[in-house]
Amino acid sequence: MSNTESVYSSDLAGVVVGETAISDVQGEAGVLSYRGIDINDLVDASFLHVAWLVVFGEWPTGREQSAIKSFMCRHATLTDREQDLLKQVNRELHPMLMLQGMVPLLELPTEATLGRGLDAEQGLCIAAKISSLIAAHYRLGQNKSILEPTPGKLRHENFLTMFHGRAPSREQVRMLDAAQILQMEHSFNAGTFAGRVCASTLAPIQSSISASIGTLFGQLHGGADQAALEMAMAIGSPDKADAYVKDCLANKVKIMGMGHREYRTVDPRAKILKPMAVELCQDEESKNLLATLVAVEEACQREFGAKGKEIWANVEFYKGAVFHSLGIPTHYFTAMFAQARVYGYIAHFLEFRPQNKLIRPRALYNGTPPQSDKSAA
């Protein structure tokens, strides 16, 4: 096939590059499902049970529920070597760069114990350790000691305890569970696709996850949550939102967290997360930030509506308000995203590997035409 006959799309928009049974994003309808189950029916389920569903395509049995809880808690403990490596990392390094660098250095199982294959267990071990890496990196930056998970506690109860050094409320754990379930998987997003490209070379799962994390860091992908809340902080109050939006649109400045590449209507995850944010954001600072975000969304809708267009906030827009209320600093927001999305990365690695093909697209050359030796002379 010649270059002129090839399908060309610089951003792969509309180009089908593979098949998946993991999640279905129906952008026109505003519907998201994991393994055929609508996200609305999953958001109140056990976090680890949904993770098992995403990774393996079925609900865990009673024995598997106990096994995965024990496995994740056991592997969440960082080894002495891993702690020593982390202590050498610059305390000011962004958590996403820390994760991208640390993931390939983690000590992983060499034998399978869950009966799901070594790749799966190594991936789940990485997922377990990512939470501990985030908490430990934060505590080291605060000149505090690294804390270990407590057996028997819920996954996010352990994380928030290791992060803050105090036990969270039941409501805080419930909110974090829901927020993380909502961002666990989203089909062929940029981070997932980067991981599939890496996996296609037969690189190991830790390399694939590291590639995905590096891709997630960008503001046009996972970094939008940090950018959106920092935008609200910079605006200061709801009454200033309208002028801010008009100024951004006049100067063609992107408003982070508004609109989504896939959805042509309300992001179903934002529809769930927005009222949760209202429920959780009760202190004055959080209320003001949330009110400012709402005012920005409303101002955007007025401005776009005047031009006959619709725009809605995506999940990143209100997620930051939830994390802020949980005491998570803004520069850790995207690492929290990675903490959840890693289960999607694992699922795609496992789905892709058995039918692996090297991903090698063509490029349309637009440089200087080749010259023969005779013409060059």
Backbone hydrogen bonds in HBPLUS format (Angstrom, degrees):
<---DONOR---> <-ACCEPTOR-->    atom                        ^
c    i                          cat <-CA-CA->   ^        H-A-AA   ^      H-
h    n   atom  resd res      DA  || num        DHA   H-A  angle D-A-AA Bond
n    s   type  num  typ     dist DA aas  dist angle  dist       angle   num
A0005-GLU N   A0002-SER O   3.06 MM   3  5.29 140.3  2.22 103.0 114.3     1
A0006-SER N   A0003-ASN O   3.20 MM   3  5.18 146.1  2.32  98.2 108.0     2
A0012-LEU N   A0009-SER O   3.13 MM   3  4.87 163.9  2.16 103.0 108.0     3
A0015-VAL N   A0012-LEU O   3.04 MM   3  5.19 165.4  2.07 123.8 126.3     4
A0035-ARG N   A0022-ILE O   2.71 MM  13  5.06 160.3  1.75 142.3 148.2     5
A0024-ASP N   A0033-SER O   2.96 MM   9  5.33 154.1  2.03 144.6 151.5     6
A0033-SER N   A0024-ASP O   3.17 MM   9  5.33 150.2  2.26 138.3 147.0     7
A0026-GLN N   A0031-VAL O   2.87 MM   5  5.07 171.1  1.88 162.5 162.8     8
A0030-GLY N   A0026-GLN O   2.83 MM   4  5.81 129.1  2.09 148.4 164.2     9
A0031-VAL N   A0026-GLN O   3.15 MM   5  5.07 163.4  2.18 134.6 139.1    10
A0264-ARG N   A0027-GLY O   2.97 MM 237  5.71 169.1  1.98 127.1 126.7    11
A0039-ILE N   A0032-LEU O   2.91 MM   7  5.80 158.0  1.96 161.8 154.5    12
A0034-TYR N   A0037-ILE O   2.90 MM   3  5.25 149.5  2.00 151.9 146.1    13
A0037-ILE N   A0034-TYR O   2.88 MM   3  5.25 164.8  1.90 119.0 124.2    14
A0041-ASP N   A0038-ASP O   2.90 MM   3  5.50 147.0  2.01 116.1 125.4    15
A0042-LEU N   A0039-ILE O   3.06 MM   3  5.06 157.3  2.11 103.1 110.3    16
A0043-VAL N   A0039-ILE O   3.14 MM   4  6.12 138.3  2.32 155.6 162.7    17
A0045-ALA N   A0042-LEU O   2.97 MM   3  5.27 164.3  1.99 117.0 121.8    18
A0050-VAL N   A0046-SER O   3.04 MM   4  6.36 156.6  2.10 156.3 162.0    19
A0051-ALA N   A0047-PHE O   2.93 MM   4  6.22 154.7  1.99 149.2 157.4    20
A0052-TRP N   A0048-LEU O   2.93 MM   4  6.11 155.4  1.99 142.0 147.7    21
A0053-LEU N   A0049-HIS O   3.00 MM   4  6.25 156.4  2.05 143.0 149.5    22
A0054-VAL N   A0050-VAL O   2.88 MM   4  6.16 162.6  1.91 155.1 158.6    23
A0055-VAL N   A0051-ALA O   2.94 MM   4  6.12 166.7  1.96 153.3 157.0    24
A0056-PHE N   A0052-TRP O   2.79 MM   4  5.74 168.1  1.80 154.9 159.0    25
A0057-GLY N   A0053-LEU O   2.68 MM   4  4.78 139.9  1.84 131.2 138.6    26
A0065-GLN N   A0061-THR O   2.80 MM   4  6.04 148.7  1.89 154.7 163.4    27
A0066-SER N   A0062-GLY O   3.26 MM   4  6.52 157.5  2.32 144.6 149.0    28
A0067-ALA N   A0063-ARG O   2.94 MM   4  6.14 155.0  2.00 144.4 152.3    29
A0068-ILE N   A0064-GLU O   2.86 MM   4  5.94 165.0  1.88 151.9 154.2    30
A0069-LYS N   A0065-GLN O   3.26 MM   4  6.29 157.2  2.31 138.5 144.7    31
A0070-SER N   A0066-SER O   3.09 MM   4  6.26 161.6  2.13 147.2 152.1    32
A0071-PHE N   A0067-ALA O   2.85 MM   4  5.97 160.1  1.89 148.3 154.8    33
A0072-MET N   A0068-ILE O   2.94 MM   4  5.97 169.3  1.95 148.4 150.9    34
A0073-CYS N   A0069-LYS O   3.20 MM   4  6.29 159.0  2.25 142.2 147.9    35
A0074-ARG N   A0070-SER O   2.95 MM   4  6.03 161.6  1.98 150.1 155.7    36
A0075-HIS N   A0071-PHE O   2.99 MM   4  6.14 165.4  2.01 153.9 157.4    37
A0076-ALA N   A0072-MET O   3.02 MM   4  5.90 120.8  2.38 132.9 146.3    38
A0083-GLN N   A0079-THR O   2.90 MM   4  6.20 156.7  1.96 154.0 160.7    39
A0084-ASP N   A0080-ASP O   2.89 MM   4  6.12 154.6  1.96 146.6 153.9    40
A0085-LEU N   A0081-ARG O   2.96 MM   4  6.24 156.1  2.02 148.9 154.9    41
A0086-LEU N   A0082-GLU O   2.98 MM   4  6.19 159.6  2.03 145.3 150.9    42
A0087-LYS N   A0083-GLN O   2.93 MM   4  6.13 149.4  2.02 146.6 154.9    43
A0088-GLN N   A0085-LEU O   3.06 MM   3  5.33 145.2  2.18 102.5 112.9    44
A0089-VAL N   A0086-LEU O   3.03 MM   3  5.29 155.5  2.09 107.3 115.1    45
A0093-LEU N   A0090-ASN O   3.03 MM   3  5.33 162.5  2.06 112.1 117.7    46
A0097-LEU N   A0094-HIS O   2.97 MM   3  5.45 125.1  2.28 113.2 126.5    47
A0098-MET N   A0094-HIS O   3.05 MM   4  6.38 154.3  2.11 152.4 160.5    48
A0099-LEU N   A0095-PRO O   2.90 MM   4  6.14 159.0  1.94 147.5 152.1    49
A0100-GLN N   A0096-MET O   2.98 MM   4  6.15 164.7  2.00 145.3 149.6    50
A0101-GLY N   A0097-LEU O   3.07 MM   4  6.18 151.0  2.16 141.4 148.4    51
A0102-MET N   A0098-MET O   2.83 MM   4  5.95 153.5  1.90 151.1 159.3    52
A0103-VAL N   A0099-LEU O   2.98 MM   4  5.81 166.2  2.00 154.9 156.1    53
A0105-LEU N   A0102-MET O   2.86 MM   3  5.22 146.3  1.98 114.6 125.6    54
A0106-LEU N   A0103-VAL O   3.33 MM   3  5.55 170.5  2.34 112.5 115.3    55
A0121-GLU N   A0117-GLY O   3.22 MM   4  6.51 158.8  2.27 146.6 152.5    56
A0122-GLN N   A0118-LEU O   2.83 MM   4  6.00 157.2  1.88 156.0 162.0    57
A0123-GLY N   A0119-ASP O   2.94 MM   4  6.11 155.6  2.00 146.6 153.7    58
A0124-LEU N   A0120-ALA O   2.92 MM   4  6.18 159.6  1.96 148.9 154.3    59
A0125-CYS N   A0121-GLU O   2.90 MM   4  5.99 147.0  2.01 138.4 147.6    60
A0126-ILE N   A0122-GLN O   3.02 MM   4  6.28 153.5  2.09 144.2 150.6    61
A0127-ALA N   A0123-GLY O   2.97 MM   4  6.31 156.1  2.03 146.9 153.8    62
A0128-ALA N   A0124-LEU O   2.89 MM   4  6.15 152.4  1.97 144.5 151.6    63
A0129-LYS N   A0125-CYS O   2.98 MM   4  6.24 155.7  2.04 148.2 154.4    64
A0130-ILE N   A0126-ILE O   2.87 MM   4  6.05 142.9  2.01 151.7 161.6    65
A0133-LEU N   A0129-LYS O   2.78 MM   4  6.03 152.9  1.85 155.4 163.9    66
A0134-ILE N   A0130-ILE O   3.00 MM   4  6.22 160.2  2.04 152.5 156.6    67
A0135-ALA N   A0131-SER O   3.10 MM   4  6.35 169.1  2.11 149.2 151.9    68
A0136-ALA N   A0132-SER O   2.81 MM   4  5.85 162.5  1.84 147.6 153.5    69
A0137-HIS N   A0133-LEU O   2.85 MM   4  5.87 161.7  1.89 147.0 152.3    70
A0138-TYR N   A0134-ILE O   3.10 MM   4  6.25 157.6  2.15 146.4 152.3    71
A0139-ARG N   A0135-ALA O   3.00 MM   4  6.23 162.1  2.03 149.0 154.0    72
A0140-LEU N   A0136-ALA O   2.88 MM   4  6.05 160.5  1.92 153.2 158.3    73
A0141-GLY N   A0137-HIS O   3.10 MM   4  6.24 149.4  2.20 138.1 146.2    74
A0142-GLN N   A0138-TYR O   3.12 MM   4  6.45 122.6  2.47 135.6 150.6    75
A0142-GLN N   A0139-ARG O   3.00 MM   3  4.93 138.1  2.18  94.9 107.5    76
A0144-LYS N   A0139-ARG O   2.82 MM   5  5.02 163.5  1.84 147.4 147.8    77
A0143-ASN N   A0140-LEU O   3.01 MM   3  4.87 159.7  2.06 104.7 108.3    78
A0153-LYS N   A0150-THR O   3.26 MM   3  6.01 167.1  2.28 141.0 143.4    79
A0158-ASN N   A0154-LEU O   2.94 MM   4  6.18 158.4  1.99 157.9 162.2    80
A0159-PHE N   A0155-ARG O   3.11 MM   4  6.44 156.5  2.16 140.4 147.2    81
A0160-LEU N   A0156-HIS O   3.05 MM   4  6.04 175.8  2.05 141.9 143.2    82
A0161-THR N   A0157-GLU O   3.11 MM   4  6.16 150.6  2.20 140.3 148.7    83
A0162-MET N   A0158-ASN O   2.84 MM   4  6.06 161.0  1.88 154.9 160.0    84
A0163-PHE N   A0159-PHE O   2.84 MM   4  6.02 143.3  1.98 149.1 160.5    85
A0164-HIS N   A0160-LEU O   2.94 MM   4  5.95 173.0  1.94 146.5 148.6    86
A0165-GLY N   A0161-THR O   2.68 MM   4  5.01 140.1  1.84 133.7 144.9    87
A0173-VAL N   A0169-SER O   3.16 MM   4  6.50 158.1  2.21 150.6 155.8    88
A0174-ARG N   A0170-ARG O   2.97 MM   4  6.22 158.5  2.02 147.7 153.9    89
A0175-MET N   A0171-GLU O   2.95 MM   4  6.17 159.1  2.00 148.3 153.5    90
A0176-LEU N   A0172-GLN O   3.00 MM   4  6.21 160.7  2.04 147.8 152.8    91
A0177-ASP N   A0173-VAL O   2.89 MM   4  6.06 161.7  1.92 152.5 157.9    92
A0178-ALA N   A0174-ARG O   3.04 MM   4  6.27 163.4  2.07 148.7 152.5    93
A0179-ALA N   A0175-MET O   2.94 MM   4  6.17 168.1  1.95 153.1 156.3    94
A0180-GLN N   A0176-LEU O   2.95 MM   4  6.03 160.8  1.99 151.2 156.1    95
A0181-ILE N   A0177-ASP O   2.92 MM   4  6.12 148.7  2.02 147.6 156.5    96
A0182-LEU N   A0178-ALA O   3.04 MM   4  6.25 155.8  2.10 150.6 156.5    97
A0184-MET N   A0181-ILE O   3.32 MM   3  5.15 169.5  2.33 107.6 107.9    98
A0193-PHE N   A0189-ASN O   2.86 MM   4  6.04 164.8  1.89 161.1 166.0    99
A0194-ALA N   A0190-ALA O   2.94 MM   4  6.09 155.5  2.00 146.8 153.5   100
A0195-GLY N   A0191-GLY O   3.06 MM   4  6.32 151.6  2.15 142.7 150.2   101
A0196-ARG N   A0192-THR O   2.97 MM   4  6.31 147.3  2.08 145.9 155.2   102
A0197-VAL N   A0193-PHE O   2.92 MM   4  6.22 155.5  1.98 151.7 157.9   103
A0198-CYS N   A0194-ALA O   3.03 MM   4  6.29 160.9  2.06 147.3 152.2   104
A0199-ALA N   A0195-GLY O   2.82 MM   4  6.02 160.1  1.85 145.8 152.1   105
A0200-SER N   A0196-ARG O   2.86 MM   4  5.98 140.8  2.01 142.9 152.9   106
A0201-THR N   A0198-CYS O   3.19 MM   3  5.76 158.6  2.24 113.3 119.3   107
A0202-LEU N   A0199-ALA O   2.89 MM   3  5.26 159.7  1.93 120.1 124.0   108
A0207-SER N   A0204-PRO O   3.07 MM   3  5.53 130.1  2.33 109.5 121.6   109
A0208-SER N   A0204-PRO O   3.21 MM   4  6.57 157.1  2.26 149.9 156.7   110
A0209-ILE N   A0205-ILE O   2.94 MM   4  6.15 164.2  1.97 154.5 157.7   111
A0210-SER N   A0206-GLN O   3.04 MM   4  6.06 155.4  2.10 136.9 144.0   112
A0211-ALA N   A0207-SER O   2.96 MM   4  6.18 154.2  2.02 147.1 153.6   113
A0212-SER N   A0208-SER O   3.04 MM   4  6.32 153.2  2.12 145.0 152.4   114
A0213-ILE N   A0209-ILE O   2.91 MM   4  6.16 158.6  1.95 152.3 157.8   115
A0214-GLY N   A0210-SER O   3.02 MM   4  6.24 159.2  2.07 148.0 153.0   116
A0215-THR N   A0211-ALA O   3.15 MM   4  6.38 150.1  2.25 142.0 149.5   117
A0216-LEU N   A0212-SER O   2.92 MM   4  6.16 152.4  2.00 149.5 157.6   118
A0218-GLY N   A0215-THR O   3.41 MM   3  6.16 159.2  2.45 118.7 121.8   119
A0222-GLY N   A0216-LEU O   2.95 MM   6  4.83 122.5  2.29 124.1 140.5   120
A0221-HIS N   A0218-GLY O   2.94 MM   3  5.32 157.5  1.99 114.2 119.4   121
A0223-GLY N   A0218-GLY O   2.90 MM   5  5.23 153.9  1.96 140.1 134.9   122
A0227-ALA N   A0223-GLY O   3.25 MM   4  6.49 168.6  2.26 150.1 153.5   123
A0228-ALA N   A0224-ALA O   2.84 MM   4  5.89 153.2  1.91 145.8 152.2   124
A0229-LEU N   A0225-ASP O   3.26 MM   4  6.47 168.0  2.27 148.5 150.4   125
A0230-GLU N   A0226-GLN O   3.02 MM   4  6.13 163.9  2.05 154.0 159.2   126
A0231-MET N   A0227-ALA O   2.91 MM   4  5.98 137.6  2.10 136.7 148.2   127
A0232-ALA N   A0228-ALA O   3.10 MM   4  6.47 152.6  2.18 143.7 149.9   128
A0233-MET N   A0229-LEU O   2.91 MM   4  6.26 152.6  1.99 148.5 156.5   129
A0234-ALA N   A0230-GLU O   2.95 MM   4  6.13 151.3  2.04 139.4 146.9   130
A0235-ILE N   A0231-MET O   2.90 MM   4  6.19 152.3  1.98 151.7 159.4   131
A0236-GLY N   A0232-ALA O   3.04 MM   4  6.23 164.6  2.07 147.9 151.7   132
A0240-LYS N   A0237-SER O   3.16 MM   3  5.79 160.5  2.20 119.1 124.9   133
A0241-ALA N   A0238-PRO O   3.09 MM   3  5.32 165.3  2.11 112.9 117.5   134
A0244-TYR N   A0240-LYS O   3.19 MM   4  6.35 154.7  2.26 144.8 152.3   135
A0245-VAL N   A0241-ALA O   2.93 MM   4  6.17 164.5  1.95 158.5 161.2   136
A0246-LYS N   A0242-ASP O   3.06 MM   4  6.29 167.3  2.07 151.9 155.4   137
A0247-ASP N   A0243-ALA O   2.98 MM   4  6.11 156.0  2.04 145.6 152.2   138
A0248-CYS N   A0244-TYR O   2.95 MM   4  6.21 159.0  1.99 151.3 157.0   139
A0249-LEU N   A0245-VAL O   2.96 MM   4  6.19 167.0  1.98 157.7 160.4   140
A0250-ALA N   A0246-LYS O   2.95 MM   4  6.05 154.3  2.02 143.9 151.4   141
A0251-ASN N   A0247-ASP O   3.05 MM   4  6.20 142.2  2.20 142.5 151.8   142
A0253-VAL N   A0248-CYS O   2.75 MM   5  4.67 172.5  1.75 142.5 144.1   143
A0252-LYS N   A0249-LEU O   3.30 MM   3  4.90 164.2  2.32  96.5 100.4   144
A0258-MET N   A0255-ILE O   3.24 MM   3  5.97 157.2  2.30 141.3 142.1   145
A0314-ASN N   A0257-GLY O   2.86 MM  57  5.59 169.0  1.87 159.1 161.0   146
A0259-GLY N   A0312-TRP O   2.65 MM  53  5.26 158.4  1.70 152.0 156.7   147
A0270-ALA N   A0267-ASP O   2.97 MM   3  5.28 120.1  2.34 106.5 121.3   148
A0271-LYS N   A0267-ASP O   3.04 MM   4  6.37 150.2  2.14 154.4 163.7   149
A0272-ILE N   A0269-ARG O   3.22 MM   3  5.27 129.3  2.49  94.6 106.9   150
A0273-LEU N   A0269-ARG O   2.88 MM   4  6.09 159.6  1.92 147.8 154.4   151
A0274-LYS N   A0270-ALA O   2.91 MM   4  5.70 162.3  1.94 148.8 150.7   152
A0277-ALA N   A0273-LEU O   2.86 MM   4  6.12 150.0  1.95 154.0 162.1   153
A0278-VAL N   A0274-LYS O   3.10 MM   4  6.46 154.5  2.17 149.1 155.8   154
A0279-GLU N   A0275-PRO O   3.01 MM   4  6.23 151.5  2.10 141.2 148.3   155
A0280-LEU N   A0276-MET O   2.91 MM   4  6.14 150.7  2.00 148.1 156.0   156
A0281-CYS N   A0277-ALA O   2.83 MM   4  5.75 162.7  1.86 155.0 158.9   157
A0282-GLN N   A0280-LEU O   2.97 MM   2  5.84 116.6  2.38 115.9  99.4   158
A0287-LYS N   A0283-ASP O   2.90 MM   4  6.07 160.2  1.93 158.7 165.3   159
A0288-ASN N   A0284-GLU O   2.98 MM   4  6.13 157.6  2.04 147.2 152.7   160
A0289-LEU N   A0285-GLU O   2.99 MM   4  6.27 159.8  2.04 151.1 156.5   161
A0290-LEU N   A0286-SER O   2.91 MM   4  6.07 164.7  1.93 151.6 155.9   162
A0291-ALA N   A0287-LYS O   2.86 MM   4  6.00 160.4  1.90 147.1 153.1   163
A0292-THR N   A0288-ASN O   2.91 MM   4  6.08 147.3  2.02 142.5 151.5   164
A0293-LEU N   A0289-LEU O   2.97 MM   4  6.28 154.5  2.04 147.7 154.3   165
A0294-VAL N   A0290-LEU O   2.92 MM   4  6.22 162.7  1.95 154.3 158.8   166
A0295-ALA N   A0291-ALA O   2.94 MM   4  6.11 154.9  2.01 141.5 148.7   167
A0296-VAL N   A0292-THR O   2.92 MM   4  6.19 148.5  2.03 145.9 154.4   168
A0297-GLU N   A0293-LEU O   2.96 MM   4  6.28 163.8  1.99 154.6 158.3   169
A0298-GLU N   A0294-VAL O   2.93 MM   4  6.19 163.3  1.96 151.8 156.5   170
A0299-ALA N   A0295-ALA O   2.90 MM   4  6.04 154.3  1.97 143.0 150.2   171
A0300-CYS N   A0296-VAL O   2.90 MM   4  6.11 158.2  1.94 152.1 157.9   172
A0301-GLN N   A0297-GLU O   2.94 MM   4  6.20 157.2  1.99 149.3 155.6   173
A0302-ARG N   A0298-GLU O   3.00 MM   4  6.26 150.5  2.09 144.7 152.2   174
A0303-GLU N   A0299-ALA O   3.00 MM   4  6.22 167.1  2.01 151.9 155.0   175
A0304-PHE N   A0300-CYS O   2.87 MM   4  6.01 170.2  1.88 156.6 159.5   176
A0305-GLY N   A0301-GLN O   2.79 MM   4  5.60 148.1  1.89 134.3 144.7   177
A0306-ALA N   A0302-ARG O   3.01 MM   4  6.15 144.8  2.13 143.3 150.8   178
A0307-LYS N   A0304-PHE O   2.95 MM   3  5.22 145.3  2.08 104.0 114.8   179
A0309-LYS N   A0304-PHE O   2.88 MM   5  5.03 161.9  1.92 141.0 137.5   180
A0308-GLY N   A0305-GLY O   2.94 MM   3  4.88 161.6  1.97 107.2 110.2   181
A0317-PHE N   A0314-ASN O   3.05 MM   3  5.60 139.1  2.22 113.9 123.8   182
A0319-LYS N   A0315-VAL O   3.19 MM   4  6.07 140.4  2.35 145.2 156.5   183
A0322-VAL N   A0319-LYS O   3.07 MM   3  5.21 120.2  2.44  99.2 113.8   184
A0323-PHE N   A0319-LYS O   3.01 MM   4  6.38 164.6  2.03 157.9 161.5   185
A0324-HIS N   A0320-GLY O   2.82 MM   4  5.96 158.1  1.87 148.6 155.3   186
A0325-SER N   A0321-ALA O   3.10 MM   4  6.26 154.5  2.17 140.2 146.2   187
A0326-LEU N   A0322-VAL O   3.15 MM   4  6.47 128.8  2.43 138.0 151.8   188
A0326-LEU N   A0323-PHE O   2.98 MM   3  4.99 133.6  2.20  96.0 109.7   189
A0328-ILE N   A0323-PHE O   3.05 MM   5  5.40 166.1  2.07 148.9 145.8   190
A0327-GLY N   A0324-HIS O   2.97 MM   3  5.17 158.8  2.02 108.8 113.4   191
A0332-TYR N   A0329-PRO O   2.98 MM   3  5.60 162.2  2.01 121.7 126.7   192
A0333-PHE N   A0330-THR O   3.05 MM   3  5.35 166.0  2.07 113.9 118.4   193
A0336-MET N   A0332-TYR O   3.03 MM   4  6.34 145.1  2.15 148.7 158.7   194
A0336-MET N   A0333-PHE O   3.04 MM   3  5.09 121.7  2.39  94.8 109.7   195
A0337-PHE N   A0333-PHE O   3.05 MM   4  6.47 142.7  2.19 141.3 152.1   196
A0338-ALA N   A0334-THR O   2.95 MM   4  6.32 156.0  2.00 146.4 151.7   197
A0339-GLN N   A0335-ALA O   2.91 MM   4  6.17 145.3  2.03 140.8 150.7   198
A0340-ALA N   A0337-PHE O   3.05 MM   3  5.41 137.1  2.24 105.2 116.3   199
A0341-ARG N   A0337-PHE O   2.83 MM   4  6.04 176.3  1.83 164.3 164.9   200
A0342-VAL N   A0338-ALA O   3.06 MM   4  5.71 141.3  2.22 142.6 146.2   201
A0343-TYR N   A0340-ALA O   3.34 MM   3  6.36 161.3  2.37 125.6 127.3   202
A0344-GLY N   A0341-ARG O   2.91 MM   3  5.26 125.8  2.21 107.7 121.7   203
A0345-TYR N   A0341-ARG O   3.07 MM   4  6.50 153.9  2.14 149.8 157.9   204
A0346-ILE N   A0342-VAL O   2.91 MM   4  6.20 156.6  1.97 148.3 153.8   205
A0347-ALA N   A0343-TYR O   3.01 MM   4  6.19 162.8  2.04 143.5 148.2   206
A0348-HIS N   A0344-GLY O   2.97 MM   4  6.20 162.0  2.00 154.1 157.8   207
A0349-PHE N   A0345-TYR O   2.99 MM   4  6.20 154.8  2.06 147.4 154.5   208
A0350-LEU N   A0346-ILE O   2.97 MM   4  6.25 165.6  1.99 158.4 161.2   209
A0351-GLU N   A0347-ALA O   2.91 MM   4  6.10 149.4  2.01 145.2 154.3   210
A0352-PHE N   A0348-HIS O   2.91 MM   4  5.89 156.0  1.97 146.0 151.7   211
A0353-ARG N   A0349-PHE O   2.97 MM   4  5.91 163.7  1.99 153.6 157.5   212
A0355-GLN N   A0352-PHE O   3.17 MM   3  5.82 140.1  2.34 119.7 129.3   213
A0356-ASN N   A0353-ARG O   3.20 MM   3  4.78 149.3  2.29 117.4 111.3   214
A0376-ALA N   A0372-SER O   2.97 MM   4  6.12 154.5  2.03 150.8 158.5   215
A0377-ALA N   A0373-ASP O   3.05 MM   4  6.17 142.8  2.20 139.0 147.7   216
